[in-house]
Amino acid sequence: MSLSTAHRSEIIKDFRRDENDTGSPAVQIAILTRRILDIAEHLKEHKHDFHTRRGLVLMVGKRNRLLKYLARTDRDRYLDTIKRLGLRK
């Protein structure tokens, strides 16, 4: 269920601002988006996994809060992030 280290480092490399950036909002949003997609695939097969479904809802809420923060603080980075991730906003 969790992301492998290789996938996580690849996402961080794609969305970071500089060499030492591992936790900026754009990076967190990208990691959450990948986890959300993986869990959504899991739930297609396991329809009665309600504990995982609750975790998915919490992750979507956290991603929305991070997106609101990013839109409020850095509009250009927000627009770039949602375009690269293919999110509707």
C-alpha positions in Angstrom: 0.0 0.0 0.0 2.8 2.4 0.8 5.0 4.0 -1.8 8.4 2.4 -2.5 11.4 4.5 -1.7 12.2 4.7 -5.5 8.8 6.1 -6.3 8.9 8.5 -3.4 12.3 9.9 -4.4 11.3 10.2 -8.0 8.2 12.3 -7.0 10.3 14.4 -4.7 12.9 15.0 -7.5 10.1 16.1 -9.9 8.3 18.5 -7.6 11.0 20.0 -5.4 12.1 23.6 -5.5 15.8 23.1 -4.8 18.2 20.3 -3.9 17.3 20.2 -0.2 13.5 20.4 -0.6 11.7 17.3 0.5 8.6 18.7 2.2 7.2 21.7 0.4 3.5 21.7 -0.2 3.9 20.8 -3.9 5.9 17.7 -2.9 3.4 16.7 -0.2 0.5 17.1 -2.7 2.3 15.0 -5.3 3.0 12.2 -2.8 -0.6 12.2 -1.5 -1.9 12.2 -5.0 0.1 9.0 -5.8 -1.0 7.4 -2.6 -4.7 8.3 -3.3 -4.5 6.7 -6.8 -3.0 3.6 -5.4 -5.6 3.2 -2.6 -8.4 4.0 -5.1 -7.2 1.0 -7.2 -7.1 -1.2 -4.1 -10.7 -0.2 -3.2 -11.9 -1.1 -6.7 -11.0 -4.7 -5.9 -11.8 -4.7 -2.2 -15.2 -2.9 -2.0 -15.8 -3.7 1.7 -12.5 -2.4 3.0 -14.0 0.4 5.1 -10.9 1.2 7.2 -8.9 1.9 4.1 -11.8 3.9 2.7 -11.7 6.2 5.8 -8.0 6.6 5.3 -8.6 7.6 1.7 -11.1 10.2 2.7 -8.7 11.7 5.3 -5.9 11.8 2.7 -8.2 13.6 0.2 -9.1 16.1 2.8 -5.4 16.7 3.7 -4.6 17.2 0.0 -7.4 19.7 -0.4 -6.1 21.7 2.6 -2.6 21.7 1.2 -3.9 22.8 -2.2 -5.8 25.7 -0.6 -2.7 26.7 1.3 -0.6 26.6 -1.9 -3.2 28.6 -3.9 -3.2 31.2 -1.1 0.5 31.6 -0.8 2.0 30.8 -4.3 -0.6 30.9 -7.1 1.8 30.1 -9.9 3.2 27.1 -8.2 -0.4 26.0 -7.4 -1.4 26.2 -11.0 1.7 24.4 -12.2 1.2 21.6 -9.6 -2.5 20.9 -10.5 -1.6 21.0 -14.2 1.2 18.5 -13.8 -0.8 16.2 -11.6 -4.0 16.4 -13.7 -6.2 17.6 -10.9 -9.4 19.4 -11.5 -9.7 22.7 -9.6 
